[in-house]
């Protein structure tokens, strides 16, 4: 699920919700990696650390598709 906060120009993603939907989120000092562990452990998103925040790459349509399908009980 993507969360919308009207006062900011970006969307927020909940790590807890990603995990609930069968995704694995791993962190290191450079950023994070999101994998779909139920479907071959494939990498679906990467996040780069910027200050104290992690910014997910928006050029990975797989993340949006997987989160949409899982939130609607398709996958």
N, C-alpha and C positions, 0 to 999 in steps of 0.2 A: 504494500500500500504506500502511496505517496501522500504526504501530508502537505497541506497548503496553509501558509501563514500570510494573511493579506499585507502585513506591514513590511515584508521582505520581498526581494525580487527573485529568490531561489526557492526551490522545493526542498523539503527535508525528508530524509529516508530513515526509518526506524530500524536499527540493527535487530532489535527484538522481534519485529515483525518479519524481517528477512529470515531469521532463524526459525520462527514458527512455520514458515512456508517451505522449509526444507533446504534452505541455503546455508552455506558455511561462510562466515566472515572471519578472515584472519588478518591480524594487525602486525606491523613491524615498524621500525623507526622511520621508514620512508612513506608509509601509507597503509593501504589495506587491499585485500583481494576478496572477491565474492565468487564462490563456486556453487554450482548446482550439484549437490552431492547425490541426489536421487537419480540423476541422469548422467552418469559417467564422470562426475566430479569436474565438469567442464567450467572453465573460467568464463564468467559472464560480465564481470565489471572489475575495474581497478580504481582505487582512490588514492590521490596524492595528498600528502600532508601539507597544509598551508597554515602556518601558525599552530593553533590548537584545534583546527578543524580539518576534516578529511573531505576532499572534493572528489566525488565520483565522476569519471569520464562520461560525458553525455553522448559520446559517439558510439555507445554500445547499445543498440536497440534490443539486444537479448535480455537485458535487465528489465526493461519496461514490459516486454512480451511475457517473460516468465512470471513476473509479479502480477500482471493482469490475469493470466491464465490460472495461476494458483489461487488468486483471490476470488475467482469465479468457479472454483472447484473443477476446472477442466483438466489440470495436470495432477 
